[in-house]
Amino acid sequence: MNNEPKEAQVFHTYTKYNKLKIAGIALLIAIISITAMYFFVKSLFKYTVTYELNGGSVYKQELKETQYNFLSKVFEPEKVKKEGYYIDYWSKDSNLNSKFQFGTRIWNSFTLYVKWEEGFAVRLNFAEGEENQDLPINDLKGYYEQYVEPGSSYDLPLIYNTKVGSDHYGEQLLWYDNPECTGEPFDTKTFVVNQNIDIYGRWFDTDEKKFSISEDGTLNRYLGECNKIILPSTVKKIKNIEYDKFLTGQSGENLNDQDGTYQSVWQNVLTDDTGVNSLKIIYLNSELIEIGDCAFRDCESLEQVIFCGDNVERIGEGAFENCSKLIQFHFPTKVTEIESNTFNGAFDRTKNVELDLKNVENISDSAFINANMKSIKLNKVEFIGSKAFAGCNYLHNFEIFSTNVILSNVEGSAEPNNSNGIFFGTYRNYGGAQNLKIFVPSSLITEYLKLTYWSMYSDVIFGNR
């Protein structure tokens, strides 16, 4: 039995409690100190993640390990690939029995093993052999071929090059689904990957700041230097330049034309010695209504003119004169007249260009003089002017489907050497070789042969096939 006074018992109990409390606090301090010292010491070192690629490789570089600071987040390595396979997951287990979660923080060094599965290829192919490693293709992890899980979705990246000083600054990469890069391009697209996919890219200038456009929507000048262009939607018309006053804007021609009234819209991308910076492809926006006089005159490297809409109502005089590489041109349905010299010297003679004039009703004098198309279909034409197809040495088939005899203003004798004839220099060429065949509705052959400007070609006029 404790005979101590109650006050003494309370004092002893309180003292014992305080000793335990002090001991606990001291222990806690020791633990915190040791932990802090542990973390401090750990923070003095870097920790290594080593990669076992299991037959894979890294695009254009080597990857063996990455060093991290203590408690840094671990991120998945980029550019890792293996022909025919996609990455299923990474594991710290060499037997690949568990998945490693990237984004966790590193405590110590370890090895990551990659698990591959068979997949389908997504390949980005660039026109003209281009390959720019600075492209922001994040989902391709820096390379242009990857294999993805069968049945998965793949989002084609939207790429706009903003790197100042690069070859394609201010331009957008547009894609096609065929190596010829024909048809409508797309800037992005989602694919369900059930087979290997090849996609083909070309750079286009879509930057509206590079176009000088009046308030009424007239394009006065292209300020950029890209050879592939998409007109901004604000362009309603490409300016008119008087045919007899047209200037390329090069070689000092602008000395007497400081405001550029008569200078080509495309003076920055007209033909140069190499053709690299010469206009090759242009997409005409769906809002465009008029292609002015001399609009593309002397664009000697221009290959494709693609109409995104069908609102163009006029193609001006000399609009495509000397466009001798042109291979793709589909006439807008609202154009009813081909003006003088519109296609003078146009089209690539090696590409067998075929033209369908759709709703054209009037073909002016010299409209196609010296042009190089192979065949023409006239669906609704009512009038063809003198020398309209003169000097078209590669024109083989000239097909007329109009229900009425086509009229002309040709004067003079009914001889093939009539210099005003529709086909002067075309009817016979290269030492007398006869290539031209004219097809008209069989029921109208007799009526055609009654007219001077048709009877001179009587031996090459046939009934429609």
C-alpha positions in Angstrom: 0.0 0.0 0.0 1.4 3.4 -1.0 1.5 5.6 2.1 2.8 8.7 0.1 0.6 11.7 0.3 -1.7 12.2 -2.6 0.2 15.2 -3.8 3.5 13.2 -4.0 1.8 10.5 -6.1 0.5 13.0 -8.5 4.0 14.6 -8.8 5.7 11.2 -9.5 3.0 10.3 -12.1 3.4 13.7 -13.9 7.2 13.3 -13.9 7.0 9.8 -15.4 4.6 11.1 -18.1 7.0 13.9 -18.9 9.9 11.6 -19.3 7.9 9.4 -21.7 6.8 12.5 -23.6 10.4 13.8 -23.8 11.6 10.4 -24.9 8.9 10.2 -27.6 9.7 13.7 -28.9 13.4 12.9 -29.0 12.7 9.7 -30.9 10.5 11.6 -33.4 13.2 14.2 -33.9 15.7 11.5 -34.4 13.5 9.8 -37.0 12.8 13.1 -38.8 16.5 13.9 -38.7 17.5 10.5 -40.1 14.8 10.7 -42.8 15.8 14.2 -43.7 19.4 13.2 -43.8 18.4 10.2 -45.9 16.6 12.3 -48.4 19.4 14.9 -48.4 22.0 12.3 -49.1 19.7 10.7 -51.8 19.3 14.2 -53.4 23.0 14.5 -53.8 23.1 11.7 -56.4 21.5 11.0 -59.8 19.6 7.8 -60.5 19.7 5.9 -63.7 16.9 4.2 -65.7 18.4 1.6 -68.0 16.4 0.5 -71.0 16.3 -3.0 -72.4 14.8 -2.6 -75.9 14.4 -6.3 -76.6 15.4 -6.0 -80.3 14.1 -2.5 -80.8 16.1 0.6 -81.6 15.9 4.4 -81.4 15.3 6.5 -84.5 18.6 8.0 -85.6 20.3 7.9 -82.2 21.3 5.5 -79.4 19.4 5.1 -76.1 20.8 3.0 -73.3 19.9 4.9 -70.1 18.6 8.2 -68.7 19.6 9.9 -65.5 17.1 11.6 -63.2 17.4 13.6 -60.0 15.9 12.1 -56.9 12.1 12.1 -56.9 11.9 13.4 -60.5 9.1 12.0 -62.6 10.1 9.2 -65.0 8.9 9.7 -68.6 8.6 7.3 -71.5 11.6 7.4 -73.8 10.9 8.8 -77.3 11.7 7.4 -80.8 11.8 3.8 -79.7 10.8 1.5 -82.6 10.9 -2.0 -83.8 10.0 -3.1 -87.4 6.5 -4.6 -87.4 5.8 -4.0 -83.7 4.3 -1.4 -81.4 5.0 -0.9 -77.7 2.4 -2.6 -75.5 4.0 -1.4 -72.2 7.2 -1.2 -70.2 8.0 -3.2 -67.1 10.6 -3.3 -64.3 10.2 -7.0 -64.3 12.4 -8.8 -66.8 9.6 -11.4 -67.3 7.2 -8.6 -68.3 4.6 -9.6 -65.7 3.8 -6.0 -64.6 3.3 -2.6 -66.2 5.4 0.4 -65.2 3.5 3.6 -64.8 5.3 6.5 -66.3 5.0 9.7 -64.3 5.9 8.1 -61.0 8.8 9.5 -59.1 12.2 7.9 -59.0 13.7 6.6 -55.7 16.5 4.4 -57.0 18.1 3.1 -60.2 16.4 0.4 -62.1 16.0 -1.2 -65.5 12.9 -1.0 -67.8 12.1 -3.8 -70.3 9.9 -3.1 -73.3 7.1 -5.5 -74.3 6.4 -5.5 -78.1 3.3 -6.7 -79.9 2.8 -7.1 -83.7 1.1 -4.1 -85.3 0.3 -2.2 -88.5 2.5 0.5 -89.9 1.6 4.2 -90.2 4.1 5.8 -92.5 4.3 9.5 -93.3 6.0 10.1 -96.7 7.1 13.6 -97.6 7.0 15.0 -101.1 10.3 15.6 -102.9 12.3 13.7 -100.3 11.7 16.2 -97.5 12.4 15.1 -94.0 12.5 17.8 -91.3 13.5 16.5 -87.9 12.3 19.8 -86.3 8.6 19.0 -87.1 6.4 19.0 -84.1 5.1 15.4 -84.6 4.8 14.5 -81.0 2.5 11.5 -81.4 5.1 10.0 -83.8 7.8 10.6 -81.2 10.0 12.2 -83.7 10.1 9.6 -86.5 8.0 9.1 -89.5 7.0 5.4 -89.2 5.4 3.8 -86.3 3.5 0.6 -85.7 0.2 0.8 -83.9 -2.2 -1.7 -82.3 -4.6 -3.3 -84.8 -8.0 -1.8 -84.7 -6.8 1.3 -82.8 -7.5 4.9 -83.9 -4.7 7.1 -85.2 -5.0 10.8 -85.4 -3.0 12.4 -88.2 -1.1 15.3 -86.7 -2.0 18.9 -87.6 1.3 20.5 -88.5 2.1 24.2 -89.0 5.7 25.2 -89.1 6.4 28.2 -86.9 10.1 27.8 -86.7 11.6 31.1 -87.9 14.3 30.6 -90.5 13.3 27.1 -91.5 12.7 26.1 -95.1 8.9 26.0 -94.6 8.3 28.8 -92.0 4.7 29.9 -91.9 3.5 26.9 -94.0 1.2 24.1 -93.3 1.7 20.4 -94.0 -1.2 19.0 -95.9 -1.8 15.3 -96.5 -2.9 13.0 -99.3 -3.8 9.3 -99.4 -1.9 8.6 -102.6 1.7 9.0 -103.8 0.7 11.2 -106.7 -0.8 13.7 -104.2 -4.0 14.1 -106.2 -7.4 14.9 -105.0 -8.4 17.1 -102.1 -5.8 17.3 -99.3 -6.6 17.1 -95.6 -4.9 18.8 -92.7 -5.8 16.2 -90.2 -7.7 12.9 -90.2 -8.6 10.0 -87.9 -7.8 6.5 -89.2 -9.0 3.1 -87.9 -5.8 1.1 -88.4 -6.7 -2.3 -89.8 -3.9 -2.4 -92.4 -0.6 -0.6 -93.1 -1.3 3.0 -93.9 0.8 5.3 -96.1 0.1 9.1 -96.0 1.8 11.6 -98.2 2.5 15.2 -97.2 3.3 18.4 -99.0 3.9 21.9 -97.6 1.4 24.7 -98.6 1.4 28.3 -97.7 -2.0 29.1 -96.1 -0.8 32.2 -94.1 -3.1 35.0 -95.0 -0.5 37.6 -93.9 1.5 36.6 -96.9 -1.2 37.8 -99.3 -1.8 41.5 -100.2 -5.6 41.6 -100.5 -7.8 44.7 -101.2 -10.9 45.4 -99.2 -13.0 44.2 -102.1 -11.3 40.8 -102.0 -8.9 41.4 -104.9 -5.5 39.6 -104.6 -2.8 42.0 -105.7 0.3 40.2 -104.8 1.6 37.1 -103.1 4.4 38.1 -100.6 5.6 34.6 -99.7 8.0 32.3 -101.5 6.3 28.9 -101.3 5.8 26.9 -104.5 2.5 25.4 -103.2 -0.3 27.7 -102.2 -3.8 27.7 -101.0 -5.7 30.9 -101.5 -7.2 32.4 -98.3 -11.0 32.5 -98.2 -11.0 36.3 -98.3 -9.8 36.3 -101.9 -12.7 36.8 -104.3 -10.7 37.9 -107.4 -7.2 37.7 -108.8 -6.3 41.1 -110.1 -6.5 42.1 -113.8 -3.4 43.2 -115.6 -3.7 44.7 -119.0 -2.4 42.2 -121.5 -0.2 44.6 -123.4 1.2 46.1 -120.2 1.9 42.9 -118.3 5.2 42.8 -116.3 6.7 39.9 -114.4 8.0 42.3 -111.8 11.5 40.9 -112.2 14.8 42.1 -113.7 14.1 45.8 -113.2 10.8 45.7 -115.1 9.1 47.6 -112.3 11.1 50.8 -112.7 8.2 52.6 -114.4 5.6 50.8 -112.3 6.4 51.5 -108.7 2.9 50.7 -107.4 2.9 47.3 -109.1 -0.2 47.9 -111.1 1.1 45.8 -114.1 3.3 43.4 -112.2 2.5 39.7 -111.8 0.8 38.7 -108.6 3.3 35.8 -108.4 6.5 37.8 -109.1 8.2 36.1 -106.1 7.5 32.6 -107.4 7.8 32.9 -111.1 10.2 30.5 -112.8 13.8 30.6 -111.6 16.8 28.7 -112.8 16.2 25.7 -110.6 12.4 25.8 -110.4 12.6 25.1 -106.6 10.9 28.4 -105.7 8.6 28.5 -108.6 4.8 28.2 -108.2 3.8 24.6 -108.9 0.5 23.9 -107.2 -2.3 26.3 -106.3 -5.7 25.5 -104.7 -8.2 28.2 -105.6 -10.6 28.8 -102.7 -14.3 28.1 -103.0 -15.1 31.9 -102.7 -13.1 32.9 -105.8 -15.3 34.4 -108.5 -12.8 35.7 -111.1 -9.4 34.9 -112.4 -8.2 38.2 -113.9 -6.4 39.0 -117.1 -2.8 37.6 -117.0 -3.5 36.2 -113.6 -1.0 33.3 -113.9 0.8 34.4 -117.0 4.4 33.2 -117.2 4.1 30.8 -114.3 6.1 28.3 -116.3 6.5 25.8 -113.5 2.7 25.7 -112.6 1.5 22.1 -112.8 -1.8 21.9 -111.0 -4.7 24.4 -110.6 -7.3 22.9 -108.4 -10.7 24.5 -107.8 -12.0 23.9 -104.3 -15.4 25.3 -105.3 -17.3 26.0 -108.4 -18.0 29.7 -108.2 -15.5 31.0 -110.8 -17.4 32.8 -113.5 -14.6 34.3 -115.5 -11.1 33.4 -116.6 -9.4 36.4 -118.2 -7.3 37.1 -121.2 -3.9 35.5 -121.1 -4.7 34.1 -117.6 -2.6 31.0 -118.1 -0.3 32.0 -121.0 3.0 30.2 -121.0 2.0 27.8 -118.2 3.8 25.1 -120.2 4.0 22.6 -117.3 0.3 22.6 -116.5 -1.2 19.1 -116.3 -4.3 19.5 -114.2 -7.0 21.9 -114.9 -10.8 21.2 -114.6 -12.9 23.9 -116.1 -15.4 25.5 -113.7 -19.0 24.9 -114.8 -19.9 28.6 -114.6 -17.2 29.7 -117.2 -19.0 30.1 -120.5 -16.2 31.9 -122.5 -12.5 31.3 -123.1 -10.9 34.7 -123.9 -8.1 35.5 -126.2 -4.7 34.0 -125.4 -6.1 32.5 -122.1 -4.1 29.3 -122.7 -1.5 30.5 -125.2 1.4 28.0 -124.9 -0.2 26.3 -121.9 -0.1 22.6 -120.8 2.7 20.0 -120.7 3.0 18.3 -124.0 4.5 15.1 -122.4 1.5 14.4 -120.2 -1.3 13.9 -122.7 -3.6 16.5 -121.2 -7.3 16.0 -121.9 -9.7 18.9 -121.5 -13.5 18.9 -121.1 -14.9 22.4 -121.7 -18.1 21.5 -120.0 -20.4 24.6 -120.3 -18.1 26.8 -122.5 -20.1 28.4 -125.3 -17.6 30.8 -126.8 -13.9 30.3 -127.6 -12.3 33.6 -128.6 -9.6 34.2 -131.2 -6.2 32.6 -130.3 -7.7 31.3 -127.1 -5.5 28.1 -127.2 -2.9 29.2 -129.7 0.3 27.0 -129.4 -1.2 25.0 -126.5 -0.1 21.4 -125.9 -3.2 19.4 -124.9 -3.9 16.1 -126.5 -7.6 16.1 -126.7 -10.6 18.5 -126.2 -14.3 17.8 -125.7 -16.7 20.6 -126.6 -20.0 20.0 -125.0 -22.0 23.3 -125.6 -19.7 25.4 -127.7 -21.5 27.6 -130.3 -18.6 29.8 -131.6 -14.8 29.3 -132.2 -12.7 32.3 -133.2 -9.9 32.4 -135.8 -6.6 30.8 -134.8 -8.3 29.5 -131.6 -6.3 26.3 -131.8 -3.5 27.3 -134.2 -0.1 25.8 -133.6 -1.5 23.1 -131.3 0.9 20.5 -132.6 0.0 17.8 -130.1 -3.7 18.0 -130.5 -5.0 14.7 -131.7 -8.7 14.5 -130.9 -11.1 17.4 -131.2 -14.6 16.2 -130.3 -17.7 18.3 -130.8 -21.0 17.2 -129.1 -23.0 20.4 -129.7 -26.3 19.8 -131.4 -25.8 22.8 -133.7 -23.0 23.5 -136.2 -20.3 25.5 -134.5 -19.8 28.9 -136.1 -16.6 30.9 -136.7 -15.4 34.3 -137.9 -12.6 32.9 -140.1 -12.3 34.6 -143.5 -10.3 33.7 -146.6 -9.9 30.6 -148.7 -10.9 27.1 -147.8 -7.3 25.9 -147.6 -5.6 24.4 -144.6 -2.8 27.0 -145.0 -5.3 29.8 -144.3 -3.4 31.7 -141.5 -6.7 32.7 -140.0 -8.0 29.1 -139.8 -9.1 27.6 -136.5 -6.4 24.9 -136.8 -3.7 26.8 -138.7 -0.4 24.9 -138.1 -2.2 22.2 -136.3 -3.9 20.4 -139.2 -0.5 19.2 -140.5 2.7 19.5 -138.6 6.3 18.2 -138.4 6.9 17.9 -142.1 3.3 17.2 -143.1 2.4 14.5 -140.5 -1.3 14.5 -139.9 -2.3 14.0 -136.3 -5.6 15.9 -135.9 -8.9 14.2 -136.0 -12.1 16.2 -135.7 -15.3 14.4 -134.5 -18.7 16.0 -135.0 -22.2 14.6 -134.7 -22.7 12.3 -137.7 -25.9 13.9 -138.7 -24.2 17.3 -139.1 -21.2 16.3 -141.2 -22.8 17.6 -144.4 -23.6 20.9 -142.8 -20.1 21.4 -141.5 -18.6 20.7 -144.9 -20.7 23.5 -146.4 -18.8 26.1 -144.3 -15.5 27.5 -145.5 -13.8 27.4 -142.2 -14.7 23.7 -141.7 -14.4 22.4 -145.3 -10.7 23.1 -145.3 -10.4 20.2 -142.9 -12.8 17.9 -144.7 -10.4 14.9 -144.8 -10.0 14.8 -141.0 -13.7 15.4 -140.0 -15.4 12.2 -138.9 -18.7 11.2 -137.2 -18.6 11.0 -133.4 -17.3 7.7 -132.1 
